[in-house]
Amino acid sequence: MLLVQIPDEAMREKIFRLHTKTMPLKNVDLKKLAMETEGYVGADIQAIAREAAILALRKDMKAKEVRQEHFEEALTKVKPSVDAETKIAYERLEAELRAAKAKEIKPKISYFG
């Protein structure tokens, strides 16, 4: 079983940078977007970036840049994959798996033999 961590704010900013590196951005605050996207995972952030680009083109087929307003509108359309309840469930599962693994690898120390 592989449990992938929910990205924190710093990681979300890096994911935004990754998915917008080839986009012509103008006045886009990726740090602000990262702060506003608690509960969003990498695929969600990728969807936001794509939606923002599509929105820019829908507004102007000759658009040469993607702006903050496009990202803000994209945020109204793309919802996070992880809500508070799911996050708690993931954290509980992680704790249980760590405890089980710790018991499994606990050394068997014997001082009498």
Biopython code that builds the backbone (N, CA, C, O; Angstrom):
import numpy as np
from Bio.PDB.StructureBuilder import StructureBuilder

atoms = [
    (1, "MET", "N", (0.850, -1.169, 0.000)),
    (1, "MET", "CA", (0.000, 0.000, 0.000)),
    (1, "MET", "C", (0.894, 1.230, 0.000)),
    (1, "MET", "O", (1.884, 1.289, 0.730)),
    (2, "LEU", "N", (0.549, 2.189, -0.801)),
    (2, "LEU", "CA", (1.311, 3.432, -0.890)),
    (2, "LEU", "C", (0.393, 4.577, -0.513)),
    (2, "LEU", "O", (-0.638, 4.796, -1.148)),
    (3, "LEU", "N", (0.772, 5.303, 0.520)),
    (3, "LEU", "CA", (-0.018, 6.444, 0.979)),
    (3, "LEU", "C", (0.741, 7.709, 0.601)),
    (3, "LEU", "O", (1.833, 7.971, 1.105)),
    (4, "VAL", "N", (0.145, 8.485, -0.290)),
    (4, "VAL", "CA", (0.775, 9.723, -0.754)),
    (4, "VAL", "C", (0.258, 10.868, 0.101)),
    (4, "VAL", "O", (-0.948, 11.031, 0.288)),
    (5, "GLN", "N", (1.189, 11.656, 0.616)),
    (5, "GLN", "CA", (0.824, 12.774, 1.481)),
    (5, "GLN", "C", (0.004, 13.815, 0.711)),
    (5, "GLN", "O", (0.185, 13.999, -0.492)),
    (6, "ILE", "N", (-0.886, 14.481, 1.417)),
    (6, "ILE", "CA", (-1.627, 15.606, 0.855)),
    (6, "ILE", "C", (-0.646, 16.774, 0.814)),
    (6, "ILE", "O", (-0.009, 17.070, 1.825)),
    (7, "PRO", "N", (-0.510, 17.442, -0.328)),
    (7, "PRO", "CA", (0.501, 18.504, -0.417)),
    (7, "PRO", "C", (0.227, 19.669, 0.536)),
    (7, "PRO", "O", (-0.904, 20.137, 0.664)),
    (8, "ASP", "N", (1.286, 20.118, 1.193)),
    (8, "ASP", "CA", (1.159, 21.303, 2.039)),
    (8, "ASP", "C", (1.289, 22.543, 1.141)),
    (8, "ASP", "O", (1.450, 22.425, -0.074)),
    (9, "GLU", "N", (1.217, 23.708, 1.744)),
    (9, "GLU", "CA", (1.221, 24.952, 0.969)),
    (9, "GLU", "C", (2.476, 25.094, 0.098)),
    (9, "GLU", "O", (2.376, 25.463, -1.072)),
    (10, "ALA", "N", (3.636, 24.808, 0.653)),
    (10, "ALA", "CA", (4.887, 24.927, -0.111)),
    (10, "ALA", "C", (4.894, 23.971, -1.297)),
    (10, "ALA", "O", (5.319, 24.332, -2.395)),
    (11, "MET", "N", (4.423, 22.759, -1.069)),
    (11, "MET", "CA", (4.388, 21.777, -2.154)),
    (11, "MET", "C", (3.356, 22.181, -3.218)),
    (11, "MET", "O", (3.594, 22.006, -4.413)),
    (12, "ARG", "N", (2.219, 22.716, -2.782)),
    (12, "ARG", "CA", (1.222, 23.167, -3.760)),
    (12, "ARG", "C", (1.789, 24.274, -4.646)),
    (12, "ARG", "O", (1.522, 24.313, -5.847)),
    (13, "GLU", "N", (2.571, 25.174, -4.046)),
    (13, "GLU", "CA", (3.190, 26.236, -4.847)),
    (13, "GLU", "C", (4.132, 25.626, -5.890)),
    (13, "GLU", "O", (4.147, 26.061, -7.042)),
    (14, "LYS", "N", (4.906, 24.631, -5.493)),
    (14, "LYS", "CA", (5.807, 23.963, -6.438)),
    (14, "LYS", "C", (5.020, 23.277, -7.553)),
    (14, "LYS", "O", (5.433, 23.285, -8.713)),
    (15, "ILE", "N", (3.894, 22.690, -7.194)),
    (15, "ILE", "CA", (3.058, 22.019, -8.194)),
    (15, "ILE", "C", (2.478, 23.051, -9.158)),
    (15, "ILE", "O", (2.426, 22.811, -10.365)),
    (16, "PHE", "N", (2.041, 24.201, -8.635)),
    (16, "PHE", "CA", (1.571, 25.277, -9.510)),
    (16, "PHE", "C", (2.684, 25.704, -10.464)),
    (16, "PHE", "O", (2.444, 25.900, -11.656)),
    (17, "ARG", "N", (3.901, 25.849, -9.938)),
    (17, "ARG", "CA", (5.034, 26.266, -10.787)),
    (17, "ARG", "C", (5.285, 25.235, -11.890)),
    (17, "ARG", "O", (5.545, 25.599, -13.037)),
    (18, "LEU", "N", (5.208, 23.966, -11.544)),
    (18, "LEU", "CA", (5.408, 22.899, -12.511)),
    (18, "LEU", "C", (4.374, 22.966, -13.632)),
    (18, "LEU", "O", (4.718, 22.868, -14.810)),
    (19, "HIS", "N", (3.109, 23.134, -13.258)),
    (19, "HIS", "CA", (2.033, 23.092, -14.257)),
    (19, "HIS", "C", (1.816, 24.411, -14.989)),
    (19, "HIS", "O", (0.980, 24.489, -15.889)),
    (20, "THR", "N", (2.558, 25.446, -14.611)),
    (20, "THR", "CA", (2.428, 26.725, -15.315)),
    (20, "THR", "C", (3.737, 27.177, -15.950)),
    (20, "THR", "O", (3.817, 28.286, -16.480)),
    (21, "LYS", "N", (4.766, 26.329, -15.903)),
    (21, "LYS", "CA", (6.084, 26.763, -16.375)),
    (21, "LYS", "C", (6.091, 27.153, -17.852)),
    (21, "LYS", "O", (6.912, 27.976, -18.256)),
    (22, "THR", "N", (5.217, 26.598, -18.653)),
    (22, "THR", "CA", (5.186, 26.958, -20.075)),
    (22, "THR", "C", (4.054, 27.935, -20.399)),
    (22, "THR", "O", (3.859, 28.298, -21.559)),
    (23, "MET", "N", (3.317, 28.355, -19.383)),
    (23, "MET", "CA", (2.209, 29.293, -19.597)),
    (23, "MET", "C", (2.697, 30.731, -19.569)),
    (23, "MET", "O", (3.552, 31.080, -18.755)),
    (24, "PRO", "N", (2.169, 31.560, -20.439)),
    (24, "PRO", "CA", (2.504, 32.986, -20.375)),
    (24, "PRO", "C", (1.661, 33.665, -19.284)),
    (24, "PRO", "O", (0.555, 34.134, -19.554)),
    (25, "LEU", "N", (2.179, 33.713, -18.077)),
    (25, "LEU", "CA", (1.441, 34.273, -16.946)),
    (25, "LEU", "C", (1.656, 35.774, -16.846)),
    (25, "LEU", "O", (2.738, 36.285, -17.135)),
    (26, "LYS", "N", (0.603, 36.471, -16.432)),
    (26, "LYS", "CA", (0.720, 37.908, -16.177)),
    (26, "LYS", "C", (-0.009, 38.230, -14.889)),
    (26, "LYS", "O", (-1.211, 37.995, -14.764)),
    (27, "ASN", "N", (0.738, 38.777, -13.921)),
    (27, "ASN", "CA", (0.184, 39.170, -12.622)),
    (27, "ASN", "C", (-0.480, 37.998, -11.898)),
    (27, "ASN", "O", (-1.537, 38.162, -11.290)),
    (28, "VAL", "N", (0.131, 36.829, -11.961)),
    (28, "VAL", "CA", (-0.388, 35.644, -11.275)),
    (28, "VAL", "C", (0.467, 35.412, -10.034)),
    (28, "VAL", "O", (1.691, 35.312, -10.116)),
    (29, "ASP", "N", (-0.192, 35.330, -8.893)),
    (29, "ASP", "CA", (0.481, 35.112, -7.614)),
    (29, "ASP", "C", (0.330, 33.635, -7.226)),
    (29, "ASP", "O", (-0.664, 33.236, -6.620)),
    (30, "LEU", "N", (1.328, 32.845, -7.586)),
    (30, "LEU", "CA", (1.268, 31.406, -7.311)),
    (30, "LEU", "C", (1.305, 31.117, -5.814)),
    (30, "LEU", "O", (0.716, 30.137, -5.358)),
    (31, "LYS", "N", (1.984, 31.950, -5.055)),
    (31, "LYS", "CA", (2.022, 31.779, -3.598)),
    (31, "LYS", "C", (0.613, 31.948, -3.021)),
    (31, "LYS", "O", (0.205, 31.177, -2.153)),
    (32, "LYS", "N", (-0.125, 32.946, -3.496)),
    (32, "LYS", "CA", (-1.501, 33.177, -3.044)),
    (32, "LYS", "C", (-2.395, 31.997, -3.439)),
    (32, "LYS", "O", (-3.218, 31.534, -2.650)),
    (33, "LEU", "N", (-2.219, 31.526, -4.661)),
    (33, "LEU", "CA", (-3.007, 30.373, -5.105)),
    (33, "LEU", "C", (-2.723, 29.157, -4.234)),
    (33, "LEU", "O", (-3.635, 28.401, -3.899)),
    (34, "ALA", "N", (-1.466, 28.970, -3.870)),
    (34, "ALA", "CA", (-1.107, 27.842, -3.005)),
    (34, "ALA", "C", (-1.793, 27.968, -1.643)),
    (34, "ALA", "O", (-2.237, 26.971, -1.075)),
    (35, "MET", "N", (-1.876, 29.186, -1.125)),
    (35, "MET", "CA", (-2.543, 29.406, 0.171)),
    (35, "MET", "C", (-4.035, 29.120, 0.079)),
    (35, "MET", "O", (-4.643, 28.669, 1.050)),
    (36, "GLU", "N", (-4.624, 29.376, -1.073)),
    (36, "GLU", "CA", (-6.071, 29.230, -1.258)),
    (36, "GLU", "C", (-6.505, 27.814, -1.624)),
    (36, "GLU", "O", (-7.699, 27.560, -1.782)),
    (37, "THR", "N", (-5.571, 26.903, -1.759)),
    (37, "THR", "CA", (-5.922, 25.580, -2.283)),
    (37, "THR", "C", (-5.686, 24.436, -1.296)),
    (37, "THR", "O", (-5.244, 23.354, -1.684)),
    (38, "GLU", "N", (-5.978, 24.678, -0.039)),
    (38, "GLU", "CA", (-5.901, 23.616, 0.974)),
    (38, "GLU", "C", (-6.828, 22.471, 0.543)),
    (38, "GLU", "O", (-7.983, 22.703, 0.188)),
    (39, "GLY", "N", (-6.320, 21.252, 0.577)),
    (39, "GLY", "CA", (-7.123, 20.085, 0.207)),
    (39, "GLY", "C", (-7.015, 19.708, -1.258)),
    (39, "GLY", "O", (-7.552, 18.683, -1.679)),
    (40, "TYR", "N", (-6.328, 20.524, -2.034)),
    (40, "TYR", "CA", (-6.127, 20.215, -3.450)),
    (40, "TYR", "C", (-4.875, 19.359, -3.592)),
    (40, "TYR", "O", (-3.859, 19.612, -2.945)),
    (41, "VAL", "N", (-4.960, 18.355, -4.437)),
    (41, "VAL", "CA", (-3.809, 17.494, -4.716)),
    (41, "VAL", "C", (-3.242, 17.877, -6.085)),
    (41, "VAL", "O", (-3.786, 18.743, -6.771)),
    (42, "GLY", "N", (-2.160, 17.231, -6.469)),
    (42, "GLY", "CA", (-1.496, 17.573, -7.728)),
    (42, "GLY", "C", (-2.411, 17.572, -8.936)),
    (42, "GLY", "O", (-2.353, 18.487, -9.757)),
    (43, "ALA", "N", (-3.252, 16.562, -9.057)),
    (43, "ALA", "CA", (-4.164, 16.487, -10.208)),
    (43, "ALA", "C", (-5.166, 17.645, -10.196)),
    (43, "ALA", "O", (-5.539, 18.157, -11.251)),
    (44, "ASP", "N", (-5.596, 18.052, -9.011)),
    (44, "ASP", "CA", (-6.519, 19.186, -8.899)),
    (44, "ASP", "C", (-5.841, 20.476, -9.366)),
    (44, "ASP", "O", (-6.437, 21.285, -10.077)),
    (45, "ILE", "N", (-4.597, 20.647, -8.955)),
    (45, "ILE", "CA", (-3.849, 21.853, -9.319)),
    (45, "ILE", "C", (-3.590, 21.881, -10.819)),
    (45, "ILE", "O", (-3.659, 22.937, -11.449)),
    (46, "GLN", "N", (-3.294, 20.728, -11.383)),
    (46, "GLN", "CA", (-3.128, 20.641, -12.833)),
    (46, "GLN", "C", (-4.436, 21.033, -13.533)),
    (46, "GLN", "O", (-4.413, 21.739, -14.541)),
    (47, "ALA", "N", (-5.562, 20.578, -13.004)),
    (47, "ALA", "CA", (-6.869, 20.913, -13.579)),
    (47, "ALA", "C", (-7.143, 22.416, -13.481)),
    (47, "ALA", "O", (-7.714, 23.004, -14.399)),
    (48, "ILE", "N", (-6.740, 23.033, -12.374)),
    (48, "ILE", "CA", (-6.916, 24.481, -12.212)),
    (48, "ILE", "C", (-6.110, 25.224, -13.284)),
    (48, "ILE", "O", (-6.621, 26.140, -13.930)),
    (49, "ALA", "N", (-4.861, 24.826, -13.464)),
    (49, "ALA", "CA", (-4.007, 25.486, -14.456)),
    (49, "ALA", "C", (-4.587, 25.341, -15.866)),
    (49, "ALA", "O", (-4.624, 26.307, -16.627)),
    (50, "ARG", "N", (-5.030, 24.156, -16.203)),
    (50, "ARG", "CA", (-5.627, 23.944, -17.536)),
    (50, "ARG", "C", (-6.905, 24.759, -17.698)),
    (50, "ARG", "O", (-7.127, 25.385, -18.734)),
    (51, "GLU", "N", (-7.740, 24.744, -16.664)),
    (51, "GLU", "CA", (-8.998, 25.491, -16.726)),
    (51, "GLU", "C", (-8.722, 26.985, -16.869)),
    (51, "GLU", "O", (-9.416, 27.668, -17.622)),
    (52, "ALA", "N", (-7.730, 27.496, -16.168)),
    (52, "ALA", "CA", (-7.381, 28.923, -16.269)),
    (52, "ALA", "C", (-6.976, 29.261, -17.702)),
    (52, "ALA", "O", (-7.384, 30.292, -18.237)),
    (53, "ALA", "N", (-6.182, 28.405, -18.317)),
    (53, "ALA", "CA", (-5.764, 28.641, -19.704)),
    (53, "ALA", "C", (-6.955, 28.603, -20.649)),
    (53, "ALA", "O", (-7.057, 29.427, -21.558)),
    (54, "ILE", "N", (-7.847, 27.658, -20.439)),
    (54, "ILE", "CA", (-9.048, 27.552, -21.274)),
    (54, "ILE", "C", (-9.925, 28.788, -21.104)),
    (54, "ILE", "O", (-10.453, 29.322, -22.079)),
    (55, "LEU", "N", (-10.076, 29.237, -19.861)),
    (55, "LEU", "CA", (-10.886, 30.435, -19.597)),
    (55, "LEU", "C", (-10.295, 31.664, -20.277)),
    (55, "LEU", "O", (-11.037, 32.494, -20.803)),
    (56, "ALA", "N", (-8.980, 31.789, -20.274)),
    (56, "ALA", "CA", (-8.327, 32.917, -20.950)),
    (56, "ALA", "C", (-8.663, 32.897, -22.440)),
    (56, "ALA", "O", (-8.957, 33.936, -23.031)),
    (57, "LEU", "N", (-8.617, 31.711, -23.038)),
    (57, "LEU", "CA", (-8.915, 31.592, -24.463)),
    (57, "LEU", "C", (-10.398, 31.765, -24.760)),
    (57, "LEU", "O", (-10.758, 32.301, -25.808)),
    (58, "ARG", "N", (-11.255, 31.324, -23.863)),
    (58, "ARG", "CA", (-12.702, 31.526, -24.073)),
    (58, "ARG", "C", (-13.052, 33.011, -24.080)),
    (58, "ARG", "O", (-13.932, 33.446, -24.824)),
    (59, "LYS", "N", (-12.365, 33.777, -23.255)),
    (59, "LYS", "CA", (-12.636, 35.214, -23.171)),
    (59, "LYS", "C", (-12.048, 35.956, -24.359)),
    (59, "LYS", "O", (-12.576, 36.981, -24.792)),
    (60, "ASP", "N", (-10.941, 35.422, -24.884)),
    (60, "ASP", "CA", (-10.283, 36.045, -26.036)),
    (60, "ASP", "C", (-9.456, 34.988, -26.743)),
    (60, "ASP", "O", (-8.410, 34.572, -26.246)),
    (61, "MET", "N", (-9.926, 34.556, -27.901)),
    (61, "MET", "CA", (-9.240, 33.490, -28.643)),
    (61, "MET", "C", (-7.807, 33.865, -29.014)),
    (61, "MET", "O", (-7.001, 32.995, -29.341)),
    (62, "LYS", "N", (-7.493, 35.144, -28.964)),
    (62, "LYS", "CA", (-6.134, 35.586, -29.293)),
    (62, "LYS", "C", (-5.341, 35.927, -28.030)),
    (62, "LYS", "O", (-4.306, 36.588, -28.104)),
    (63, "ALA", "N", (-5.822, 35.482, -26.889)),
    (63, "ALA", "CA", (-5.159, 35.781, -25.616)),
    (63, "ALA", "C", (-3.702, 35.332, -25.659)),
    (63, "ALA", "O", (-3.376, 34.248, -26.143)),
    (64, "LYS", "N", (-2.858, 36.178, -25.149)),
    (64, "LYS", "CA", (-1.416, 35.891, -25.127)),
    (64, "LYS", "C", (-0.926, 35.601, -23.712)),
    (64, "LYS", "O", (0.248, 35.288, -23.511)),
    (65, "GLU", "N", (-1.825, 35.706, -22.733)),
    (65, "GLU", "CA", (-1.419, 35.496, -21.345)),
    (65, "GLU", "C", (-2.582, 34.979, -20.507)),
    (65, "GLU", "O", (-3.755, 35.144, -20.843)),
    (66, "VAL", "N", (-2.205, 34.351, -19.409)),
    (66, "VAL", "CA", (-3.177, 33.849, -18.434)),
    (66, "VAL", "C", (-2.984, 34.701, -17.181)),
    (66, "VAL", "O", (-1.864, 34.871, -16.699)),
    (67, "ARG", "N", (-4.082, 35.230, -16.665)),
    (67, "ARG", "CA", (-4.024, 36.175, -15.547)),
    (67, "ARG", "C", (-4.602, 35.564, -14.261)),
    (67, "ARG", "O", (-5.225, 34.503, -14.270)),
    (68, "GLN", "N", (-4.370, 36.273, -13.175)),
    (68, "GLN", "CA", (-4.867, 35.856, -11.864)),
    (68, "GLN", "C", (-6.384, 35.626, -11.896)),
    (68, "GLN", "O", (-6.883, 34.663, -11.314)),
    (69, "GLU", "N", (-7.102, 36.505, -12.570)),
    (69, "GLU", "CA", (-8.564, 36.381, -12.627)),
    (69, "GLU", "C", (-9.004, 35.066, -13.259)),
    (69, "GLU", "O", (-10.046, 34.524, -12.892)),
    (70, "HIS", "N", (-8.229, 34.551, -14.200)),
    (70, "HIS", "CA", (-8.550, 33.257, -14.814)),
    (70, "HIS", "C", (-8.376, 32.121, -13.802)),
    (70, "HIS", "O", (-9.166, 31.179, -13.750)),
    (71, "PHE", "N", (-7.316, 32.244, -13.002)),
    (71, "PHE", "CA", (-7.101, 31.232, -11.958)),
    (71, "PHE", "C", (-8.188, 31.311, -10.890)),
    (71, "PHE", "O", (-8.676, 30.285, -10.417)),
    (72, "GLU", "N", (-8.562, 32.523, -10.513)),
    (72, "GLU", "CA", (-9.617, 32.685, -9.503)),
    (72, "GLU", "C", (-10.931, 32.078, -9.994)),
    (72, "GLU", "O", (-11.641, 31.430, -9.226)),
    (73, "GLU", "N", (-11.251, 32.283, -11.257)),
    (73, "GLU", "CA", (-12.472, 31.686, -11.807)),
    (73, "GLU", "C", (-12.339, 30.166, -11.894)),
    (73, "GLU", "O", (-13.301, 29.441, -11.640)),
    (74, "ALA", "N", (-11.157, 29.689, -12.249)),
    (74, "ALA", "CA", (-10.930, 28.242, -12.314)),
    (74, "ALA", "C", (-11.140, 27.599, -10.948)),
    (74, "ALA", "O", (-11.640, 26.478, -10.853)),
    (75, "LEU", "N", (-10.756, 28.315, -9.890)),
    (75, "LEU", "CA", (-10.951, 27.790, -8.532)),
    (75, "LEU", "C", (-12.425, 27.589, -8.198)),
    (75, "LEU", "O", (-12.758, 26.746, -7.365)),
    (76, "THR", "N", (-13.308, 28.349, -8.833)),
    (76, "THR", "CA", (-14.741, 28.171, -8.577)),
    (76, "THR", "C", (-15.276, 26.932, -9.281)),
    (76, "THR", "O", (-16.336, 26.417, -8.926)),
    (77, "LYS", "N", (-14.546, 26.459, -10.269)),
    (77, "LYS", "CA", (-14.994, 25.301, -11.049)),
    (77, "LYS", "C", (-14.346, 23.990, -10.609)),
    (77, "LYS", "O", (-14.981, 22.936, -10.653)),
    (78, "VAL", "N", (-13.085, 24.054, -10.186)),
    (78, "VAL", "CA", (-12.348, 22.853, -9.787)),
    (78, "VAL", "C", (-12.349, 22.778, -8.263)),
    (78, "VAL", "O", (-11.838, 23.671, -7.587)),
    (79, "LYS", "N", (-12.909, 21.736, -7.747)),
    (79, "LYS", "CA", (-13.016, 21.559, -6.290)),
    (79, "LYS", "C", (-11.914, 20.625, -5.774)),
    (79, "LYS", "O", (-11.398, 19.797, -6.524)),
    (80, "PRO", "N", (-11.560, 20.760, -4.500)),
    (80, "PRO", "CA", (-10.492, 19.911, -3.948)),
    (80, "PRO", "C", (-10.922, 18.458, -3.817)),
    (80, "PRO", "O", (-12.093, 18.155, -3.588)),
    (81, "SER", "N", (-9.962, 17.581, -3.967)),
    (81, "SER", "CA", (-10.218, 16.141, -3.808)),
    (81, "SER", "C", (-10.287, 15.721, -2.353)),
    (81, "SER", "O", (-10.929, 14.724, -2.020)),
    (82, "VAL", "N", (-9.627, 16.481, -1.479)),
    (82, "VAL", "CA", (-9.515, 16.084, -0.079)),
    (82, "VAL", "C", (-10.233, 17.097, 0.811)),
    (82, "VAL", "O", (-9.845, 18.262, 0.893)),
    (83, "ASP", "N", (-11.291, 16.623, 1.476)),
    (83, "ASP", "CA", (-11.975, 17.487, 2.444)),
    (83, "ASP", "C", (-11.437, 17.172, 3.843)),
    (83, "ASP", "O", (-10.613, 16.273, 4.011)),
    (84, "ALA", "N", (-11.901, 17.906, 4.825)),
    (84, "ALA", "CA", (-11.389, 17.743, 6.200)),
    (84, "ALA", "C", (-11.592, 16.315, 6.711)),
    (84, "ALA", "O", (-10.708, 15.757, 7.361)),
    (85, "GLU", "N", (-12.732, 15.733, 6.423)),
    (85, "GLU", "CA", (-13.032, 14.370, 6.882)),
    (85, "GLU", "C", (-12.081, 13.348, 6.249)),
    (85, "GLU", "O", (-11.594, 12.440, 6.922)),
    (86, "THR", "N", (-11.828, 13.509, 4.958)),
    (86, "THR", "CA", (-10.919, 12.600, 4.265)),
    (86, "THR", "C", (-9.495, 12.751, 4.797)),
    (86, "THR", "O", (-8.781, 11.761, 4.955)),
    (87, "LYS", "N", (-9.083, 13.984, 5.071)),
    (87, "LYS", "CA", (-7.743, 14.229, 5.606)),
    (87, "LYS", "C", (-7.561, 13.517, 6.948)),
    (87, "LYS", "O", (-6.519, 12.910, 7.195)),
    (88, "ILE", "N", (-8.570, 13.592, 7.806)),
    (88, "ILE", "CA", (-8.515, 12.921, 9.112)),
    (88, "ILE", "C", (-8.422, 11.407, 8.922)),
    (88, "ILE", "O", (-7.658, 10.733, 9.613)),
    (89, "ALA", "N", (-9.197, 10.884, 7.988)),
    (89, "ALA", "CA", (-9.164, 9.442, 7.721)),
    (89, "ALA", "C", (-7.779, 9.014, 7.228)),
    (89, "ALA", "O", (-7.271, 7.971, 7.640)),
    (90, "TYR", "N", (-7.167, 9.811, 6.350)),
    (90, "TYR", "CA", (-5.815, 9.514, 5.863)),
    (90, "TYR", "C", (-4.813, 9.522, 7.010)),
    (90, "TYR", "O", (-3.962, 8.637, 7.104)),
    (91, "GLU", "N", (-4.913, 10.523, 7.880)),
    (91, "GLU", "CA", (-3.979, 10.631, 9.002)),
    (91, "GLU", "C", (-4.122, 9.451, 9.950)),
    (91, "GLU", "O", (-3.126, 8.931, 10.452)),
    (92, "ARG", "N", (-5.365, 9.024, 10.200)),
    (92, "ARG", "CA", (-5.603, 7.858, 11.052)),
    (92, "ARG", "C", (-5.013, 6.593, 10.439)),
    (92, "ARG", "O", (-4.361, 5.799, 11.117)),
    (93, "LEU", "N", (-5.255, 6.425, 9.150)),
    (93, "LEU", "CA", (-4.736, 5.260, 8.441)),
    (93, "LEU", "C", (-3.210, 5.248, 8.475)),
    (93, "LEU", "O", (-2.600, 4.203, 8.702)),
    (94, "GLU", "N", (-2.596, 6.402, 8.252)),
    (94, "GLU", "CA", (-1.132, 6.487, 8.297)),
    (94, "GLU", "C", (-0.615, 6.086, 9.677)),
    (94, "GLU", "O", (0.352, 5.331, 9.779)),
    (95, "ALA", "N", (-1.242, 6.578, 10.725)),
    (95, "ALA", "CA", (-0.814, 6.249, 12.090)),
    (95, "ALA", "C", (-0.951, 4.750, 12.349)),
    (95, "ALA", "O", (-0.061, 4.143, 12.944)),
    (96, "GLU", "N", (-2.048, 4.153, 11.910)),
    (96, "GLU", "CA", (-2.263, 2.715, 12.100)),
    (96, "GLU", "C", (-1.217, 1.896, 11.350)),
    (96, "GLU", "O", (-0.685, 0.920, 11.878)),
    (97, "LEU", "N", (-0.929, 2.303, 10.115)),
    (97, "LEU", "CA", (0.057, 1.567, 9.322)),
    (97, "LEU", "C", (1.458, 1.688, 9.923)),
    (97, "LEU", "O", (2.215, 0.717, 9.942)),
    (98, "ARG", "N", (1.796, 2.869, 10.409)),
    (98, "ARG", "CA", (3.105, 3.060, 11.046)),
    (98, "ARG", "C", (3.223, 2.195, 12.306)),
    (98, "ARG", "O", (4.262, 1.580, 12.548)),
    (99, "ALA", "N", (2.156, 2.154, 13.100)),
    (99, "ALA", "CA", (2.161, 1.353, 14.319)),
    (99, "ALA", "C", (2.304, -0.129, 13.989)),
    (99, "ALA", "O", (3.062, -0.848, 14.640)),
    (100, "ALA", "N", (1.575, -0.577, 12.982)),
    (100, "ALA", "CA", (1.650, -1.983, 12.582)),
    (100, "ALA", "C", (3.044, -2.321, 12.067)),
    (100, "ALA", "O", (3.583, -3.382, 12.380)),
    (101, "LYS", "N", (3.625, -1.429, 11.284)),
    (101, "LYS", "CA", (4.972, -1.666, 10.748)),
    (101, "LYS", "C", (5.997, -1.678, 11.881)),
    (101, "LYS", "O", (6.922, -2.491, 11.865)),
    (102, "ALA", "N", (5.847, -0.797, 12.854)),
    (102, "ALA", "CA", (6.771, -0.751, 13.994)),
    (102, "ALA", "C", (6.738, -2.062, 14.775)),
    (102, "ALA", "O", (7.776, -2.569, 15.197)),
    (103, "LYS", "N", (5.537, -2.604, 14.961)),
    (103, "LYS", "CA", (5.426, -3.884, 15.675)),
    (103, "LYS", "C", (6.076, -5.004, 14.877)),
    (103, "LYS", "O", (6.702, -5.900, 15.443)),
    (104, "GLU", "N", (5.925, -4.947, 13.567)),
    (104, "GLU", "CA", (6.456, -5.985, 12.691)),
    (104, "GLU", "C", (7.977, -6.015, 12.705)),
    (104, "GLU", "O", (8.572, -7.092, 12.662)),
    (105, "ILE", "N", (8.615, -4.853, 12.765)),
    (105, "ILE", "CA", (10.074, -4.818, 12.687)),
    (105, "ILE", "C", (10.753, -4.653, 14.046)),
    (105, "ILE", "O", (11.976, -4.528, 14.122)),
    (106, "LYS", "N", (9.970, -4.654, 15.102)),
    (106, "LYS", "CA", (10.533, -4.516, 16.455)),
    (106, "LYS", "C", (11.512, -5.659, 16.692)),
    (106, "LYS", "O", (11.153, -6.828, 16.542)),
    (107, "PRO", "N", (12.745, -5.328, 17.059)),
    (107, "PRO", "CA", (13.746, -6.389, 17.249)),
    (107, "PRO", "C", (13.400, -7.285, 18.430)),
    (107, "PRO", "O", (12.885, -6.834, 19.453)),
    (108, "LYS", "N", (13.689, -8.517, 18.262)),
    (108, "LYS", "CA", (13.459, -9.495, 19.320)),
    (108, "LYS", "C", (14.765, -9.627, 20.088)),
    (108, "LYS", "O", (15.668, -10.362, 19.687)),
    (109, "ILE", "N", (14.849, -8.913, 21.182)),
    (109, "ILE", "CA", (16.065, -8.899, 21.987)),
    (109, "ILE", "C", (15.911, -9.881, 23.146)),
    (109, "ILE", "O", (14.936, -9.859, 23.898)),
    (110, "SER", "N", (16.893, -10.717, 23.249)),
    (110, "SER", "CA", (16.900, -11.663, 24.358)),
    (110, "SER", "C", (18.243, -11.572, 25.060)),
    (110, "SER", "O", (19.298, -11.692, 24.437)),
    (111, "TYR", "N", (18.186, -11.360, 26.352)),
    (111, "TYR", "CA", (19.412, -11.260, 27.122)),
    (111, "TYR", "C", (19.818, -12.618, 27.723)),
    (111, "TYR", "O", (20.850, -12.738, 28.383)),
    (112, "PHE", "N", (18.991, -13.617, 27.480)),
    (112, "PHE", "CA", (19.257, -14.937, 28.078)),
    (112, "PHE", "C", (19.394, -16.018, 27.016)),
    (112, "PHE", "O", (18.766, -17.067, 27.159)),
    (113, "GLY", "N", (20.118, -15.840, 26.042)),
    (113, "GLY", "CA", (20.215, -16.956, 25.139)),
    (113, "GLY", "C", (20.792, -16.632, 23.888)),
    (113, "GLY", "O", (20.930, -17.502, 23.027)),
]
sb = StructureBuilder()
sb.init_structure("model")
sb.init_model(0)
sb.init_chain("A")
sb.init_seg("    ")
for serial, (resi, resn, name, xyz) in enumerate(atoms, 1):
    if name == "N":
        sb.init_residue(resn, " ", resi, " ")
    sb.init_atom(name, np.array(xyz, "f"), 0.0, 1.0, " ", f" {name:<3s}", serial, name[0])
structure = sb.get_structure()
